[in-house]
């Protein structure tokens, strides 16, 4: 079993995605894997083994009572990861009754654990909250954010009107307070029945000062709709992954001075969009996987934004080349060491064979001498049997 797990870790290491100066993000990279593969048995409604993986808060709740579930820095000792890489016939392997996870997914989970299994700014004890005076049903993947230790203090704003909040909820958005007794809001259209459009984005104007975190995943807006984002002066976290956001719309983000993280995964942006973001001095994390942004432009962000985390994805051509070049060097060193070991072992084998041949020759000589002594003059002939009396 230990050998099998070691082999699994080796295979994962060979396909380990290069994150190009950025750590694996739980919410945008790990949680979607759990959502797609695990929540059928480990979700809000069904929790086999009292394990729920539908939100970061749910994972942390289980982790608080089971330290072996995820051992930060060591995937091999983390029960969650161990279950994923068990042999197919093992009854404890997960996902149960389904195909094993793809190596890329295993690699992401492994990397996330190796990097410390960080859940970002998600509260360990957070519970889903609901906007008051609304009939919107609770959503399983909702959680409350807590403020991090920011260099820039959180803005102080008046509370949004209940009417404005209700309008957003009616449009399919989920509206939550950033944390208890806070007027700042976390607004998400990611789980709405239909993708957010220009009309939905227009409604953000009524709560513009209060929006601190906004999720527009999959939104289908035009440039006129995206222009509404320019009014969100207190926006710090923006998710546009899989949306229609493109280069012309990036200029509308140029005035969002508080923006810290931006997810552009799967959009049509190119290097031109990054030029529009150059003045955002507090931008510290940007996801550019499956976009038209070049490696050189992403790398140049570090000059204007020291310490920024950027992610072009493990399958970006330049990232792949760098990963393969690194692995080539590592395996070239392994081959060199293996050849040296083989040469040494070959030499030792030849010495052993020479010693074996000499021992066999000496053994033959000894047997020959003993035979000569037994048959020669110096040997003792056996006594003749006396004749029987007649």
C-alpha positions as CSV (number, residue, x, y, z in Angstrom):
1,X,0.0,0.0,0.0
2,X,2.8,2.4,0.9
3,X,4.5,1.6,-2.5
4,X,1.2,2.3,-4.3
5,X,0.8,5.7,-2.6
6,X,4.4,6.6,-3.4
7,X,3.8,5.8,-7.0
8,X,0.6,7.9,-7.0
9,X,2.5,10.8,-5.6
10,X,5.2,10.4,-8.3
11,X,2.6,10.4,-11.1
12,X,1.0,13.5,-9.6
13,X,4.3,15.2,-9.4
14,X,4.9,14.6,-13.1
15,X,1.6,16.3,-14.1
16,X,1.7,18.9,-11.3
17,X,0.4,22.2,-12.7
18,X,2.8,25.1,-12.6
19,X,1.0,28.0,-11.0
20,X,3.3,30.7,-12.3
21,X,4.2,32.6,-9.1
22,X,0.7,32.1,-7.7
23,X,-0.7,29.8,-5.1
24,X,-3.7,27.5,-5.7
25,X,-6.9,29.3,-4.8
26,X,-9.4,27.1,-2.9
27,X,-12.6,28.8,-4.1
28,X,-11.8,29.1,-7.8
29,X,-9.8,25.9,-8.3
30,X,-10.3,23.3,-5.6
31,X,-14.0,23.9,-4.6
32,X,-15.2,23.4,-8.2
33,X,-13.6,19.9,-8.1
34,X,-15.4,19.1,-4.9
35,X,-18.7,20.5,-6.3
36,X,-18.5,18.4,-9.5
37,X,-17.2,15.2,-7.9
38,X,-18.0,15.0,-4.2
39,X,-21.2,16.8,-3.1
40,X,-23.5,14.0,-4.2
41,X,-22.4,12.1,-1.1
42,X,-20.7,15.0,0.9
43,X,-22.9,18.0,0.4
44,X,-25.5,20.0,2.4
45,X,-28.3,17.5,2.1
46,X,-26.2,14.3,2.4
47,X,-23.1,14.0,4.5
48,X,-21.6,10.5,4.6
49,X,-19.1,10.2,7.4
50,X,-20.3,13.6,8.6
51,X,-18.2,15.2,5.9
52,X,-19.5,18.1,3.8
53,X,-17.5,19.6,1.0
54,X,-19.9,22.1,-0.6
55,X,-18.4,25.2,1.0
56,X,-15.1,26.2,2.6
57,X,-16.8,26.7,5.9
58,X,-18.2,23.1,5.8
59,X,-14.7,21.7,5.2
60,X,-13.3,23.7,8.0
61,X,-16.0,22.6,10.4
62,X,-15.1,19.0,9.8
63,X,-11.4,19.8,9.9
64,X,-11.8,21.3,13.4
65,X,-12.9,17.9,14.7
66,X,-10.7,15.7,12.5
67,X,-7.2,17.0,12.1
68,X,-6.2,14.0,9.9
69,X,-8.7,15.1,7.2
70,X,-6.2,17.6,5.8
71,X,-2.6,17.9,7.1
72,X,-1.3,21.2,5.8
73,X,1.9,20.7,3.9
74,X,1.6,16.9,3.6
75,X,-0.9,15.4,1.1
76,X,0.3,11.9,1.8
77,X,-0.8,12.2,5.5
78,X,-4.1,13.9,4.6
79,X,-7.0,11.4,4.7
80,X,-9.0,13.3,2.1
81,X,-6.2,13.1,-0.4
82,X,-5.3,9.5,0.5
83,X,-8.9,8.4,-0.2
84,X,-8.6,9.9,-3.7
85,X,-5.5,8.0,-4.7
86,X,-6.4,4.5,-3.4
87,X,-6.6,1.6,-5.9
88,X,-9.9,1.4,-7.8
89,X,-10.8,-1.9,-6.0
90,X,-10.3,-0.5,-2.6
91,X,-13.6,0.0,-0.8
92,X,-12.4,3.3,0.8
93,X,-11.5,4.9,-2.5
94,X,-13.3,8.1,-3.4
95,X,-15.3,9.1,-5.3
96,X,-17.3,6.0,-4.4
97,X,-18.7,4.1,-7.3
98,X,-17.3,6.6,-9.8
99,X,-14.2,7.0,-12.0
100,X,-11.0,8.3,-10.2
101,X,-10.3,12.0,-10.4
102,X,-8.3,13.2,-13.3
103,X,-4.6,13.6,-12.6
104,X,-4.8,17.4,-13.1
105,X,-7.5,17.6,-10.4
106,X,-5.4,15.4,-8.1
107,X,-2.4,17.6,-8.8
108,X,-4.4,20.8,-7.9
109,X,-5.6,19.3,-4.6
110,X,-2.1,18.0,-3.8
111,X,-0.5,21.4,-4.5
112,X,-3.2,23.2,-2.4
113,X,-2.4,21.0,0.6
114,X,1.3,21.3,0.1
115,X,1.0,25.1,0.1
116,X,-0.8,25.0,3.4
117,X,-4.4,24.2,2.5
118,X,-5.4,27.9,2.8
119,X,-9.1,28.8,2.5
120,X,-8.4,32.4,1.8
121,X,-10.6,34.9,3.5
122,X,-13.4,32.5,4.3
123,X,-14.5,32.4,7.9
124,X,-13.9,29.1,9.7
125,X,-17.2,29.4,11.6
126,X,-19.2,31.2,9.0
127,X,-22.7,30.1,8.3
128,X,-24.9,31.1,5.3
129,X,-26.7,34.3,5.9
130,X,-29.9,35.6,4.2
131,X,-31.0,39.1,3.4
132,X,-33.8,40.2,5.6
133,X,-37.4,40.5,4.2
134,X,-36.7,38.2,1.3
135,X,-38.2,34.9,0.2
136,X,-35.1,33.8,-1.7
137,X,-34.2,30.2,-0.9
138,X,-31.0,29.4,0.9
139,X,-28.1,28.4,-1.4
140,X,-25.7,25.6,-0.4
141,X,-22.5,27.2,-1.7
142,X,-22.9,30.5,0.1
143,X,-20.6,31.6,2.8
144,X,-19.7,34.8,4.6
145,X,-16.4,36.6,4.1
146,X,-14.5,38.1,6.9
147,X,-12.2,41.1,6.5
148,X,-8.5,40.5,6.2
149,X,-5.7,42.6,7.6
150,X,-5.6,45.1,4.9
151,X,-3.1,47.9,4.4
152,X,-6.1,50.0,3.4
153,X,-8.8,50.2,6.1
154,X,-12.3,49.0,5.1
155,X,-14.5,51.9,3.9
156,X,-17.2,53.2,6.2
157,X,-20.6,53.4,4.4
158,X,-24.2,53.8,5.3
159,X,-26.5,50.8,5.0
160,X,-28.1,50.0,1.7
161,X,-31.8,50.4,1.5
162,X,-33.8,47.2,1.9
163,X,-35.7,48.0,-1.3
164,X,-32.4,48.0,-3.3
165,X,-31.3,44.7,-1.8
166,X,-34.7,43.2,-2.5
167,X,-34.5,44.2,-6.1
168,X,-31.1,42.4,-6.5
169,X,-32.5,39.3,-4.8
170,X,-35.5,39.3,-7.2
171,X,-33.0,39.4,-10.1
172,X,-31.4,36.2,-8.8
173,X,-28.5,37.7,-6.8
174,X,-27.5,36.6,-3.3
175,X,-26.8,39.6,-1.1
176,X,-24.9,39.0,2.2
177,X,-23.2,41.3,4.7
178,X,-19.4,41.1,4.5
179,X,-19.5,40.2,8.2
180,X,-21.8,40.7,11.1
181,X,-22.8,44.3,11.8
182,X,-21.1,45.5,8.6
183,X,-22.8,47.6,5.9
184,X,-20.4,46.4,3.2
185,X,-21.9,43.7,0.9
186,X,-21.0,40.5,-0.8
187,X,-23.1,40.2,-4.0
188,X,-23.2,37.1,-6.2
189,X,-25.0,36.3,-9.4
190,X,-23.1,33.0,-9.8
191,X,-26.0,30.8,-8.8
192,X,-28.8,32.8,-10.5
193,X,-31.1,30.9,-12.8
194,X,-30.0,33.0,-15.8
195,X,-26.6,34.7,-16.4
196,X,-26.5,38.3,-15.3
197,X,-27.1,40.8,-18.1
198,X,-27.0,44.6,-18.6
199,X,-30.3,45.1,-16.7
200,X,-28.9,43.2,-13.7
201,X,-25.7,45.2,-13.7
202,X,-27.7,48.4,-13.8
203,X,-29.3,47.5,-10.5
204,X,-25.9,47.5,-8.8
205,X,-25.9,51.3,-8.9
206,X,-28.4,51.4,-6.1
207,X,-25.9,49.7,-3.7
208,X,-22.7,50.8,-5.4
209,X,-21.0,52.3,-2.2
210,X,-21.8,49.1,-0.2
211,X,-20.5,46.5,-2.7
212,X,-17.1,45.1,-1.5
213,X,-17.2,41.7,-3.2
214,X,-19.0,40.9,-6.5
215,X,-19.3,37.6,-8.3
216,X,-20.5,37.9,-11.9
217,X,-19.4,34.4,-13.0
218,X,-20.8,33.6,-16.5
219,X,-22.4,37.0,-16.9
220,X,-23.5,37.9,-20.5
221,X,-23.4,41.6,-20.6
222,X,-22.4,44.1,-23.2
223,X,-19.9,46.9,-22.8
224,X,-22.8,49.2,-21.8
225,X,-23.5,46.8,-18.9
226,X,-19.9,46.4,-17.9
227,X,-19.6,50.2,-17.7
228,X,-21.7,50.1,-14.6
229,X,-18.8,48.5,-12.7
230,X,-17.0,51.9,-12.8
231,X,-19.4,53.1,-10.1
232,X,-18.3,50.5,-7.5
233,X,-15.6,52.5,-5.9
234,X,-15.3,50.3,-2.8
235,X,-15.1,47.0,-4.8
236,X,-12.2,44.9,-3.6
237,X,-12.9,41.4,-5.0
238,X,-14.3,40.9,-8.5
239,X,-15.0,37.5,-10.2
240,X,-15.8,37.6,-14.0
241,X,-14.7,34.1,-14.9
242,X,-16.5,32.6,-17.9
243,X,-18.2,35.9,-18.6
244,X,-18.4,38.0,-21.8
245,X,-15.9,40.5,-20.3
246,X,-13.3,41.6,-22.9
247,X,-10.6,44.1,-23.6
248,X,-12.8,47.1,-24.3
249,X,-14.6,46.7,-21.0
250,X,-11.4,46.6,-18.9
251,X,-11.1,50.4,-19.0
252,X,-14.1,50.5,-16.7
253,X,-12.1,48.9,-14.0
254,X,-9.3,51.5,-14.2
255,X,-10.8,53.7,-11.5
256,X,-11.4,50.9,-8.9
257,X,-8.6,51.9,-6.7
258,X,-9.5,49.4,-3.9
259,X,-9.6,46.4,-6.2
260,X,-7.4,43.6,-4.8
261,X,-8.3,40.4,-6.6
262,X,-9.7,39.8,-10.1
263,X,-10.7,36.6,-11.7
264,X,-10.8,36.7,-15.5
265,X,-10.6,32.9,-16.1
266,X,-12.1,31.9,-19.4
267,X,-12.7,35.4,-20.7
268,X,-11.6,36.9,-24.0
269,X,-9.1,39.5,-22.5
270,X,-5.6,39.9,-23.9
271,X,-2.6,42.0,-23.0
272,X,-4.6,45.2,-23.7
273,X,-6.8,44.5,-20.6
274,X,-3.7,44.4,-18.4
275,X,-2.7,47.9,-19.6
276,X,-6.0,49.2,-18.3
277,X,-5.3,47.7,-14.9
278,X,-1.8,49.1,-14.5
279,X,-2.9,51.8,-12.2
280,X,-4.6,49.5,-9.6
281,X,-1.9,49.6,-7.0
282,X,-3.7,47.3,-4.5
283,X,-4.2,44.5,-7.0
284,X,-2.5,41.5,-5.5
285,X,-4.1,38.5,-7.2
286,X,-5.3,38.0,-10.7
287,X,-6.4,34.8,-12.5
288,X,-5.7,34.7,-16.3
289,X,-6.2,31.0,-17.0
290,X,-7.6,30.4,-20.5
291,X,-7.3,34.0,-21.7
292,X,-5.3,35.6,-24.4
293,X,-2.8,37.2,-22.0
294,X,0.8,36.4,-22.8
295,X,3.3,35.1,-20.3
296,X,5.5,38.1,-20.8
297,X,2.7,40.6,-20.0
298,X,1.7,38.6,-16.9
299,X,5.3,38.4,-15.8
300,X,5.6,42.2,-16.3
301,X,2.9,42.7,-13.7
302,X,5.5,42.0,-11.0
303,X,7.4,45.1,-11.9
304,X,4.4,47.4,-11.3
305,X,2.8,45.2,-8.6
306,X,5.6,43.6,-6.5
307,X,4.5,40.4,-5.0
308,X,1.3,40.0,-7.1
309,X,0.0,36.5,-7.6
310,X,-0.9,35.7,-11.2
311,X,-2.1,32.5,-12.7
312,X,-2.0,31.6,-16.4
313,X,-2.9,28.0,-15.8
314,X,-0.9,24.8,-15.9
315,X,-1.7,24.2,-19.6
316,X,-0.4,27.6,-20.9
317,X,2.2,26.9,-23.6
318,X,5.0,28.9,-21.9
319,X,4.1,27.5,-18.5
320,X,4.2,24.0,-20.0
321,X,7.6,24.6,-21.6
322,X,9.0,25.9,-18.3
323,X,7.6,23.0,-16.4
324,X,9.0,20.5,-19.0
325,X,12.4,22.2,-19.0
326,X,12.5,22.0,-15.3
327,X,11.5,18.3,-15.3
328,X,14.0,17.6,-18.1
329,X,16.8,19.0,-15.9
330,X,15.6,17.0,-12.9
331,X,15.3,13.7,-14.9
332,X,18.6,14.4,-16.6
333,X,20.2,14.5,-13.2
334,X,18.3,11.3,-12.2
335,X,19.6,9.5,-15.4
336,X,23.1,10.7,-14.7
337,X,23.0,9.4,-11.1
338,X,21.4,6.2,-12.2
339,X,24.1,5.6,-14.9
340,X,26.8,6.2,-12.3
341,X,25.1,3.8,-9.9
342,X,24.8,1.2,-12.7
343,X,28.4,1.6,-13.6
344,X,29.5,1.1,-10.0
345,X,27.2,-1.9,-9.6
346,X,28.5,-3.4,-12.9
347,X,32.0,-3.1,-11.6
348,X,31.1,-4.7,-8.3
349,X,29.3,-7.4,-10.2
350,X,32.5,-8.1,-12.3
351,X,34.5,-8.3,-9.1
352,X,32.0,-10.7,-7.6
353,X,32.0,-12.9,-10.7
354,X,35.8,-13.0,-10.6
355,X,35.7,-14.0,-7.0
356,X,33.1,-16.6,-7.7
357,X,35.2,-18.1,-10.5
358,X,38.3,-18.3,-8.3
359,X,36.3,-19.9,-5.5
360,X,34.9,-22.5,-7.9
361,X,38.4,-23.2,-9.3
362,X,39.8,-23.7,-5.8
363,X,36.9,-26.0,-4.9
364,X,37.6,-28.1,-8.0
365,X,41.3,-28.3,-7.1
366,X,40.5,-29.4,-3.5
367,X,38.1,-32.1,-4.7
368,X,40.8,-33.3,-7.1
369,X,43.5,-33.5,-4.4
370,X,41.2,-35.4,-2.1
371,X,40.4,-37.9,-4.8
372,X,44.0,-38.4,-5.5
373,X,44.8,-39.0,-1.8
374,X,42.0,-41.6,-1.7
375,X,43.2,-43.5,-4.7
376,X,47.0,-43.0,-4.6
377,X,49.8,-44.8,-2.8
378,X,49.4,-42.6,0.2
379,X,45.8,-43.7,0.6
380,X,44.5,-46.6,2.7
381,X,43.1,-49.5,0.8
382,X,40.1,-51.2,2.3
383,X,40.9,-54.6,4.1
384,X,40.3,-57.7,2.0
385,X,37.5,-60.0,3.2
386,X,39.0,-63.3,4.6
387,X,38.1,-66.6,2.8
388,X,35.4,-68.8,4.4
389,X,36.7,-72.1,5.7
390,X,36.1,-75.1,3.5
